Amino acid sequence: MSYRPYLESSALRQIGGLPEQAFDMLVTLLARICDGLYDPVFSAPTGVPRRRVADVGDFGFIVFAVDDAAGLVRVFDLVWTG
């Protein structure tokens, strides 16, 4: 099955003002996560069932969940240092 990223409204609200380089890193990271959903190089469990966290370089991190039924990587939070 092929997965695609989906930014929930909460993540979309947090993306405002994200630097261009951070946005590019976010897109690259989401593509890698979609290719290797549970690859520990790109993400780790959060302690909350089904939620994972991944660093966006030095810019911050995302919190997401894999939605197998819909084939989506649902991004709930985008926390960045800017």
Buried (B, 14 or more C-beta within 10 A) or exposed (E): EEBEBBBBEEBEEBBEEBEEEBBEBBEEBBEBBBEEBEEEEBBEEEEEEEBBBBBBBEBBBBBBBBEEEEEBBBBBBBEBEE
